[in-house]
Amino acid sequence: MTSRAVRRRLPSWVSAEALERPANSSARPRIHYHCRDELRLSNSHIKQHMTESKSLDIEVIQQKIQQESAFVERLLNEVGRVIVGQREMVERLLVGLLADGHVLMEGVPGLAKTLTVRTLAEAIDTKFQRLQFTPDLLPADLIGTLIYDPKDQEFKTKKGPIFANVILADEINRAPAKVQSALLEAMQEHTVTIGQNTYQLDDPFLVLATQNPIEQEGTYPLPEAQIDRFMLKLSVEYPTGDEELQIMRRMSSGTTPEIKQVVSPEEIIRARKAVEMIYMDQQVERYIVNLVLATRDPAAHGLKDLTDLISFGASPRATICLAKTARAHAFLNGRGFVTPDDVRAMGMDVLRHRVLLTYEAEAEEVTPEEVVTRILNSVEVP
């Protein structure tokens, strides 16, 4: 290409002398900004193009999310044929499934926690296993063990019930610590080690654990390290009067609706990939970080009275979980972008089990939910 042709392609603010600079010269080319209006015009065009490109990307994501989230209402309606009310609990279980996180449910007996998990697993066409945790349960009863085969004179692997898609760990706080710790590798790494071999668990894999808050005799409280492995902790409430009347009529008739498989595991996996595409603005990201930081240093966020009530704040895992669950919540609502309302909706369930209170707070009967509510109402919303 000739020097004249190059000059024709140059912007007007680049001097022609820059082309005559020797190849081995370290001097920077001289650029004359005598056309500053043209430079500003170029910068505005770049910004406008970036804005249009971002809007276009969000529109593409929005179409993708609406396409992949078409099964959500169908799944909720199918579960609703068996479960009366408890829609928020069902939605939170879906959030955990879409965000690839585990859920701890706490509530008194008889609130349909087990029935809800079983119904959800049947509607998704996944393999379901219910494990009743008891004080005499052994880790081998959970993950499996090696059994000697005298015919072949070798040890063979007998896989345990944890090799399923949806695991219900019923009354998890009734099992000793060694059984509880057997869940850690499976929950975090999605692998199980039996003997010298490590096995990959099926995808999707979700652990839903329940515990009874009113009985302490014969229970083993979950250690903080294991509680932190649960992405969400749900507090299951009593149904309303009208809902309980409907429950009585439905369950006393002797006929239970048969659940149809309305979603496949492949759809859940595709939905997980779509959730990761959801756009999150920098201001929303900063809002998530500020919420978590407020649990560690309340005084820096205008909550000095909480300093003596919080022993340990939430870990960086809370930040990650809050971002993932906010995206999943936006997915359930058919949106390709995250709003602060998504973060606030998931804030309580993500933070309530990660904020550890002091003895002073316990003496004053302050609950983690009250502390988290103060934080959510005080941190500035973008």
C-alpha positions in Angstrom: 0.0 0.0 0.0 1.5 3.4 -1.0 2.1 6.2 1.4 -0.6 8.3 -0.4 -3.2 5.5 0.1 -2.3 5.4 3.7 -2.8 9.1 4.1 -6.3 8.9 2.6 -7.3 6.4 5.3 -5.9 8.4 8.2 -8.2 10.5 10.5 -7.7 14.3 10.1 -6.1 14.7 13.5 -3.1 12.4 12.6 -0.2 14.3 11.0 1.2 13.1 7.8 4.7 13.5 9.2 4.0 10.6 11.5 4.3 8.3 8.4 7.7 9.5 7.7 9.0 8.4 11.1 11.9 5.9 10.8 11.0 2.3 11.7 13.7 2.2 14.4 12.7 5.4 16.0 11.4 5.3 19.6 9.7 8.7 19.3 6.0 8.6 19.4 4.2 9.9 16.2 3.0 13.4 16.4 -0.8 13.7 16.5 -2.2 17.1 16.1 -5.5 17.6 17.8 -6.5 20.6 15.8 -9.8 18.8 15.0 -10.9 18.5 18.6 -14.6 18.6 17.6 -14.0 15.6 15.3 -12.2 13.8 18.2 -15.1 14.4 20.6 -17.6 13.3 17.9 -15.6 10.1 17.5 -15.7 9.4 21.3 -19.4 10.1 21.4 -19.9 7.6 18.6 -17.9 5.0 20.4 -20.0 5.5 23.6 -23.2 5.4 21.6 -22.1 2.2 19.9 -21.2 0.6 23.3 -24.6 1.6 24.7 -26.4 0.2 21.7 -24.3 -3.0 21.8 -25.1 -3.5 25.5 -28.8 -2.9 24.8 -28.7 -5.4 22.0 -27.0 -8.0 24.2 -29.6 -7.6 26.9 -32.4 -8.0 24.3 -30.7 -11.3 23.1 -30.4 -12.5 26.7 -34.0 -11.5 27.4 -35.2 -13.6 24.5 -33.0 -16.5 25.6 -34.3 -16.4 29.2 -38.0 -16.2 28.1 -37.4 -19.2 25.9 -35.6 -21.3 28.6 -37.9 -20.3 31.5 -41.1 -21.5 29.8 -41.1 -24.6 32.0 -41.2 -22.7 35.3 -44.9 -22.0 35.4 -45.7 -25.5 34.1 -43.6 -27.0 36.9 -45.1 -24.8 39.6 -48.6 -25.7 38.5 -47.8 -29.4 38.5 -46.3 -29.2 42.1 -49.4 -27.2 43.1 -51.7 -30.1 42.3 -50.3 -31.8 45.4 -48.9 -29.1 47.6 -51.3 -26.5 48.9 -49.7 -23.1 49.4 -46.0 -23.0 50.3 -45.3 -21.4 46.9 -42.4 -19.4 48.2 -40.7 -22.6 49.5 -41.2 -24.3 46.1 -39.7 -21.3 44.3 -36.7 -21.3 46.7 -36.1 -24.9 46.0 -36.1 -24.1 42.3 -33.7 -21.3 42.9 -31.3 -23.7 44.6 -31.7 -26.1 41.7 -31.0 -23.5 39.1 -28.2 -21.9 41.0 -26.5 -25.3 41.7 -26.8 -24.9 45.4 -28.1 -26.9 48.3 -31.0 -25.9 50.6 -31.5 -26.4 54.3 -35.2 -26.2 55.4 -36.1 -25.6 59.0 -39.7 -26.0 60.3 -41.9 -27.9 62.7 -43.1 -31.4 61.7 -46.1 -31.7 59.4 -45.5 -28.7 57.0 -45.1 -30.9 53.9 -41.3 -30.4 53.6 -40.7 -34.1 52.6 -43.8 -34.2 50.4 -42.7 -31.0 48.6 -39.2 -32.3 47.8 -40.6 -35.7 46.6 -43.2 -34.0 44.4 -40.6 -31.7 42.9 -38.3 -34.5 42.1 -41.0 -36.5 40.5 -42.1 -33.6 38.3 -38.6 -33.1 37.1 -38.1 -36.8 36.1 -35.0 -37.2 38.3 -33.8 -39.9 40.6 -34.9 -39.2 44.2 -33.6 -40.7 47.4 -34.9 -40.0 50.9 -32.4 -40.5 53.8 -33.8 -40.6 57.3 -30.9 -39.5 59.5 -30.7 -41.3 62.9 -28.0 -41.4 65.6 -26.9 -44.9 64.6 -26.4 -44.0 60.9 -22.9 -44.7 59.4 -21.1 -42.9 56.6 -21.2 -46.2 54.6 -25.0 -46.1 54.8 -24.9 -42.8 52.9 -22.1 -43.0 50.3 -21.5 -46.8 50.0 -18.7 -49.1 50.8 -16.5 -51.9 49.6 -17.9 -55.5 49.8 -15.7 -58.6 49.4 -16.9 -61.0 46.7 -15.7 -64.5 47.6 -16.5 -65.8 44.2 -14.2 -63.4 42.4 -12.0 -63.0 45.4 -11.9 -59.2 45.2 -13.6 -56.1 46.7 -16.4 -54.5 44.8 -17.9 -51.1 45.2 -21.5 -50.9 46.5 -22.7 -47.4 45.9 -24.9 -45.8 48.5 -28.2 -43.8 48.1 -26.4 -40.6 47.6 -25.9 -41.5 44.0 -29.1 -39.8 42.9 -30.1 -36.4 41.5 -32.2 -35.1 44.4 -31.3 -36.1 48.0 -33.6 -35.5 50.9 -31.6 -35.6 54.1 -34.5 -35.7 56.6 -33.7 -34.5 60.1 -30.1 -34.0 59.3 -29.3 -32.9 62.8 -30.1 -36.3 64.3 -27.0 -37.9 62.7 -23.5 -37.7 64.3 -20.8 -35.5 63.0 -19.0 -38.2 61.0 -22.2 -38.8 58.9 -22.8 -35.1 58.5 -19.2 -34.7 57.3 -19.6 -37.5 54.7 -22.0 -35.1 52.9 -19.3 -32.3 52.6 -17.4 -33.7 49.7 -20.6 -34.6 47.8 -22.1 -31.2 48.4 -19.1 -29.2 47.4 -17.3 -31.2 44.9 -20.1 -33.4 43.5 -17.9 -36.4 44.0 -17.8 -39.3 46.4 -14.7 -41.3 47.4 -15.1 -45.0 48.3 -11.8 -46.7 49.1 -9.2 -45.5 46.7 -11.7 -44.6 43.9 -13.5 -41.3 43.4 -16.9 -41.3 41.6 -18.6 -38.3 39.9 -22.2 -37.7 40.9 -25.0 -37.3 38.4 -26.0 -33.8 37.2 -28.1 -32.1 38.4 -27.3 -32.9 42.0 -29.2 -31.2 44.9 -29.2 -31.9 48.6 -32.3 -30.7 50.4 -31.9 -31.1 54.2 -34.5 -30.6 56.9 -34.1 -30.1 60.6 -36.5 -29.7 63.5 -36.0 -26.4 65.5 -38.1 -27.4 68.5 -36.3 -30.6 69.6 -32.8 -30.6 70.9 -32.7 -33.9 72.7 -30.8 -36.6 70.7 -29.7 -34.1 68.1 -26.2 -33.0 66.9 -26.1 -29.4 65.9 -24.7 -28.8 62.4 -21.2 -27.2 62.6 -20.9 -23.7 61.1 -18.6 -25.0 58.3 -21.3 -27.4 57.1 -24.1 -24.9 57.5 -22.2 -22.5 55.3 -22.2 -25.2 52.5 -25.9 -24.7 52.1 -26.7 -21.9 49.7 -30.1 -21.2 51.2 -31.7 -21.7 54.6 -35.5 -21.6 54.5 -37.8 -21.0 57.4 -41.0 -23.0 56.6 -44.1 -21.3 58.1 -47.6 -22.5 58.9 -50.2 -22.4 56.2 -53.0 -19.9 56.3 -56.5 -20.9 57.5 -57.9 -21.2 54.0 -54.9 -23.2 52.9 -55.3 -25.6 55.8 -58.9 -26.1 55.0 -58.0 -27.0 51.5 -55.3 -29.3 52.8 -57.8 -31.1 55.0 -60.3 -31.6 52.2 -57.6 -32.8 49.7 -55.7 -35.2 52.0 -58.8 -36.6 53.8 -60.4 -37.7 50.6 -58.0 -40.6 50.3 -56.9 -39.8 46.7 -53.6 -38.1 45.9 -53.1 -36.6 42.4 -50.6 -38.5 40.3 -47.6 -36.3 39.4 -46.7 -36.0 35.7 -43.1 -35.5 34.5 -43.3 -32.1 33.0 -39.5 -31.2 33.0 -36.5 -33.2 32.0 -33.0 -33.0 33.6 -31.6 -31.7 30.3 -34.0 -28.7 30.5 -32.7 -27.9 34.0 -29.1 -28.1 32.8 -29.8 -25.8 29.9 -31.6 -23.4 32.3 -28.5 -23.3 34.5 -26.4 -22.2 31.6 -29.0 -19.5 30.8 -29.0 -18.3 34.4 -25.3 -17.6 34.1 -25.9 -15.4 31.1 -28.2 -13.0 33.0 -26.9 -9.5 33.0 -26.0 -7.9 36.3 -25.1 -4.2 36.5 -22.0 -3.0 38.4 -24.2 -1.0 40.8 -26.1 -4.2 41.7 -22.8 -6.1 42.1 -21.6 -3.3 44.5 -24.9 -3.5 46.3 -24.4 -7.2 47.0 -20.9 -6.6 48.3 -22.1 -3.8 50.5 -24.7 -6.0 52.1 -22.2 -8.7 52.9 -19.7 -6.1 54.2 -22.3 -4.7 56.5 -22.5 -8.0 58.3 -18.8 -7.8 59.1 -18.5 -4.1 59.9 -21.9 -2.7 60.7 -20.5 0.5 62.1 -19.1 1.5 58.7 -22.6 1.2 57.2 -24.4 3.3 59.9 -25.4 0.3 62.1 -23.1 0.9 65.1 -25.7 -0.7 67.4 -25.2 -4.1 65.7 -21.5 -4.2 66.4 -21.9 -5.9 69.8 -24.5 -8.3 68.4 -22.6 -9.8 65.5 -19.8 -12.2 66.4 -18.9 -13.2 62.8 -20.2 -11.8 59.5 -20.9 -13.6 56.3 -18.1 -15.1 54.3 -17.2 -14.4 50.6 -19.3 -17.5 49.9 -22.3 -15.4 50.8 -21.4 -12.9 48.1 -21.2 -15.6 45.5 -24.4 -17.2 46.6 -26.3 -13.9 46.7 -25.2 -13.2 43.1 -26.1 -16.7 41.9 -29.5 -16.7 43.6 -30.4 -13.2 42.4 -29.8 -14.3 38.8 -31.9 -17.4 39.4 -34.7 -15.3 40.9 -34.6 -13.1 37.9 -34.8 -16.2 35.7 -38.0 -17.4 37.5 -39.5 -14.0 36.7 -38.6 -14.3 33.1 -36.0 -11.4 33.1 -32.6 -11.3 31.5 -31.2 -8.8 34.0 -30.9 -8.6 37.8 -32.6 -5.8 39.8 -32.0 -4.8 43.5 -35.4 -6.4 44.3 -34.0 -9.8 43.2 -31.1 -9.3 45.7 -33.4 -8.2 48.5 -35.7 -11.1 47.8 -32.9 -13.6 48.3 -31.0 -11.7 51.0 -32.7 -13.2 54.0 -32.4 -16.9 52.9 -28.7 -16.4 51.9 -27.6 -14.5 55.0 -29.7 -15.8 58.0 -27.5 -18.8 58.6 -24.2 -17.0 57.9 -24.5 -14.2 60.5 -23.4 -15.6 63.9 -24.6 -13.7 66.9 -22.8 -13.0 70.2 -23.9 -14.2 73.6 -25.2 -10.7 74.3 -27.5 -10.9 71.3 -28.8 -14.3 72.5 -29.3 -12.9 76.0 -31.4 -10.1 74.5 -33.3 -12.6 72.4 -32.2 -11.0 69.1 -32.5 -13.4 66.2 -30.4 -13.5 63.0 -33.5 -12.6 61.0 -33.8 -9.3 62.9 -30.2 -8.5 62.2 -30.4 -9.3 58.5 -33.6 -7.3 58.2 -31.9 -4.2 59.8 -29.1 -4.6 57.3 -31.4 -5.0 54.3 -33.4 -1.9 55.3 -30.3 0.3 56.0 -27.8 -0.4 53.2 -28.5 2.1 50.3 -30.3 0.5 47.4 -28.9 1.6 43.9 
